[in-house]
Amino acid sequence: MQQHDPSASPFPSARRVHVGDLRVPFREVSLAGGEPPVRLYDTAGPQGIPAADGLPKLRQEWVARRVARGDTNFSQMHYARKGEVTEEMRFVALREGVSPELVRDEVARGRAIIPSNRNHLELEPMIIGSRFLVKINANIGNSAISSGIEEEVEKMRWATRWGADTVMDLSTGADIHATREAIIRSSPVPIGTVPIYQALEKVKGRAEKLDLRVFLDTLVEQAEQGVDYFTIHSGVRLAYIPLTAKRLTGIVSRGGSILAKWCLAHHKENFLYTGFEEICEVMKRYGVSFSLGDGLRPGSIKDANDEAQFAELDTLGELTEVAWRHDVQVMIEGPGHVPMHLIKENVDRQMRVCREAPFYTLGPLTTDVAPGYDHITSAIGAAMIGMYGTAMLCYVTPKEHLGLPDRDDVKDGVIAYKIAAHAADLAKGHPGAQAWDDALSKARFEFRWQDQFNLSMDPDTAREFHDQTLPAEGAKVAHFCSMCGPHFCSMKLTQDVRSMESSGVEAAKAEVEQGLEQKAAEFREGGGELYVAVDAAAST
Amino acid sequence: MQQHDPSASPFPSARRVHVGDLRVPFREVSLAGGEPPVRLYDTAGPQGIPAADGLPKLRQEWVARRVARGDTNFSQMHYARKGEVTEEMRFVALREGVSPELVRDEVARGRAIIPSNRNHLELEPMIIGSRFLVKINANIGNSAISSGIEEEVEKMRWATRWGADTVMDLSTGADIHATREAIIRSSPVPIGTVPIYQALEKVKGRAEKLDLRVFLDTLVEQAEQGVDYFTIHSGVRLAYIPLTAKRLTGIVSRGGSILAKWCLAHHKENFLYTGFEEICEVMKRYGVSFSLGDGLRPGSIKDANDEAQFAELDTLGELTEVAWRHDVQVMIEGPGHVPMHLIKENVDRQMRVCREAPFYTLGPLTTDVAPGYDHITSAIGAAMIGMYGTAMLCYVTPKEHLGLPDRDDVKDGVIAYKIAAHAADLAKGHPGAQAWDDALSKARFEFRWQDQFNLSMDPDTAREFHDQTLPAEGAKVAHFCSMCGPHFCSMKLTQDVRSMESSGVEAAKAEVEQGLEQKAAEFREGGGELYVAVDAAAST
């Protein structure tokens, strides 16, 4: 085990604390003015460990015991259904602030998954399900026109630093295997891949040369490395392809198009559909979870919720039942591009057809007219679809449709999606979600500027923006902000109002209605300076 | 009238066209490949006119006729109720693609307003109402720690260039009068203000020295200049102030706090409430519209939809009826900070209580934990509240809660809100809203890169992002993008699929199901290269 400080956090005035015998990590932010510290969900993982070393193998002993006793199905669903509460289940229960029994029950019935390949020992377990915190995924991966191994590992670290709950490696270029290996060994979060990409490279990019054997070999190769979930497009059935013909934007999923081409070239049923049971055998041997791909998802507002999308969804529902018969965990991928009024229908239908298997959507974008801002067009849809019960949101960066995301784009995408996920947690009333907002709002109202910055999703940016107008350190303790200046702020007024009330609002209200000459006099003598509006930039 | 090119547009491959006898402006974007040009709603106004000159006085003759015939109430509602279809009504009807009679009817019943002071002759009329395109407002204005007149005029131009439908001048510092004059003379959009700010300066910042006379004098001064709507906090009643005592963040509205202080200091009812009828007399004389301020709006998620907010809303409903008895147009201001699950309740309640008078909300922010990104936390709430029927959305910039917005912040705020407003228009099924999305998606699918850029809400950023990965001019016509590279793109596949179908999808489906050896052979011979996924950055 390498030397490193387990309490190191990349965030200011914060440290990583580890709770319980399983050492579940949280970000603990210290506050001023005698306020108790605030504990936040933390995805950043252990800090300061060289990629060459890899992270500590947290799950080594947990898995070793299962191997020793001769387990053959390493799926958390398998254990859950046998009534076994695994370390992974206890870990996520503590992380989410719920009971281990709730976790076991949700995993057993398939409404939540804990992606955790037996060979990804560095993983800090997390859970994906509608009864838990909404999660977000960040995509990384090199391509013909792109980057090296270190760069991809750094992208993964950067994404998890800002809050990515899982990371998908979508590499299609050179060094796929080595890149993936480096990412997994350094990743505290589940890693997902789309195996068809590598399978395609094994047949020199000729889709029609693909077959189940090449695909299964690829699955085993990646599962051995520790990939936690696979996107597999088994729902792209031959008969559905013509349904995309009338679309404005056809098929926009890479995997979907590869399989569609194969089906057309052989005029045969998709081998990922016919061979699904064999695929399940590999999945359970390593405890890999399915992310059933939506190869026919719409690529534009016009094509949203159409026949092709829903036909594929029906098949994904059918395959979910098959996977569950093998005790293999499943989540279902969803769109894409959906106008706001059709978002709920998407979730309701997925939940019905797929028996509440976790939904994992890309956005959706709520309009097509703002390329360059699709982290925003899609954060709107992501927040809503999260509120309606979607378990994980795949981020979209500002470069979507235009180019490859760089470091800043990855951060912008992750932050926009953390906002969407947290807004959904608030709307769903997840226990504890609002404590974070209340702590920050209290700091804001009490002008504890440093606390406000440190409690922010992005403390660096919050502090930088404040300094642009009021750089002085003094301003950090000032009882005003640049928007209204020193003479307008609501705090003092509210104090005056509070001073009026002895036994609560009603009494105060009565007092006011009777009229209170004396209070008024005191108020005037006090010269009661009035202050206003931290909401000032837009405040009226 | 100064020399300028009326067809000049700040957007690439676009020109301002003027339709009909009233010369209603649109942005016409020309496309490649024989595609018909696309006409978009345009708020940019006439270009290239020095601030010193002021814009052409489009409404001069319209208003002159009303003055000549001795009108005393210049409110559009007054004319609408008399059955008169004004030039302003015909102008907005053509601009929105609806009938003038619908406009007259909506204005007459108070469900829409056309802010248009008789003295703002440079105005290109627009309408605010739930049956029309969702509008957005941008706030500008100097302050103690800020800027000069030219800078404010430039801010207004910058905001309208990107799509602000109205602009509020929230200046509180020096040169309030001159700054406002310069802004109005150069503004093609309605200008709103919060007169209490200037009134407060007239009494040296001592809120308790305020009275109705000082306030009415200020109203007349600003109305004479041509301000189109006034935010007036008549709903902050004495009895409601104690209701804010138990709040986490008290009162966060500047105007609300000023009035609250006045009420407490005098333990009297708000003079803007008791003097409301006198205020109405000024409003109708100039045709100024009310924007009834929500001085008790919540300042945090915790305080959303509380007793104080809804008590004030009830009073705003009562005052709406009073204003309507004077034929004065009214819109109602709303929050602020509201979690997603409470947004609909806000709109439904406002519509019921205020008899469907247009709702004009600030955001709302859907979480408090992301200062520095509140244009995003609030664009989520804005899009949803717009979908539920809110007529205008007041933008929030990334600097909200932290500092004063600069040029980039204003642009970021306007774009985020144009996205929210347009997403709401799509969800509401506004006629023509989707044509824009379809045109851009078609360009995207057909790899007409320049068209995709030019149809974007922000062509500059879209083009810049694309160039960061593929700078070559050649890439602008390439049938692939950097995300997937040349060998993956859905277009060709979809063409193959389409070539299969003679009489529609069903026939093709049947063909497929029967199996089509021949087609498949052709496909293989054709070497049918497969392409994929413009959705690639996130595509699986």
Interface residues (C-beta under 8 A of the other chain):
Chain A: N139 S143 A144 I145 M168 L170 T172 V194 G205 A207 E208 T231 L238 A239 I241 P242 L243 T244 A245 K246 R247 L248 T249 G250 I251 V252 S253 R254 G255 G256 S257 I258 A260 K261 L264 A265 H266 H267 G293 G299 S300 I301 K302 E333 G336 P339 M340 H341 L362 G363 T366 T367 D368 V369 A370 P371 G372 Y373 H375 I376 T377 A379 I380 A383 M384 M387 C394 Y395 V396 T397 P398 K399 E400 H401 L402 G403 L404 P405 D406 I415 A416 K418 I419 A420 H422 A423 A424 L426 A427 K428 G429 Q434 W436 D437 D438 L440 S441 K442 R444 F445 Q452 F453 L455 S456 M457 D458 T461 A462 E464 F465 H466 Q468 T469 L470 C481 S482 M483 C484 G485 P486 H487 F488 C489 S490 M491 L493 T494 D496 V497 R498 M500 E501 G504 V505 A508 K509 E511 V512 E513 G515 L516 E517 K519 A520 F523 R524 G528 L530 Y531 V532 A533 V534 D535 A536 A537 A538 S539 T540
Chain B: N139 S143 A144 I145 M168 L170 T172 V194 G205 A207 E208 T231 L238 A239 I241 P242 L243 T244 A245 K246 R247 L248 T249 G250 I251 V252 S253 R254 G255 G256 S257 I258 A260 K261 L264 A265 H266 H267 S291 G293 G299 S300 I301 K302 E307 E333 G336 P339 M340 H341 L362 G363 T366 T367 D368 V369 A370 P371 G372 Y373 H375 I376 T377 A379 I380 A383 M384 M387 C394 Y395 V396 T397 P398 K399 E400 H401 L402 G403 L404 P405 D406 I415 A416 K418 I419 A420 H422 A423 A424 L426 A427 K428 G429 Q434 W436 D437 D438 L440 S441 K442 R444 F445 Q452 F453 L455 S456 M457 D458 T461 A462 E464 F465 H466 Q468 T469 L470 C481 S482 M483 C484 G485 P486 H487 F488 C489 S490 M491 L493 T494 D496 V497 R498 M500 E501 G504 V505 A508 K509 E511 V512 E513 G515 L516 E517 K519 A520 F523 R524 G528 L530 Y531 V532 A533 V534 D535 A536 A537 A538 S539 T540
